[in-house]
Amino acid sequence: MITAKIGNRIRELRTQTGLSQEKFAQKIGMDRTYFASVELGKRNISIVNIEKIANGLEISLSELFKDI
């Protein structure tokens, strides 16, 4: 499912930053439990929140979706 693929990609990129879910969620102004559910593929996340995540990771949207 696409939500799981996106969640896995986000988790992979976030772990490369060395930030915990909590610290990263704070950085981008997102609730930690919501962010955790995104990484687990349990949310149909909006494009606005996808952009927040990409900006927090300091990557483009195209890089976020690479290989998905």
Helices and strands as residue ranges (DSSP letters): H 2-17, H 21-28, H 32-39, H 47-57, H 61-64
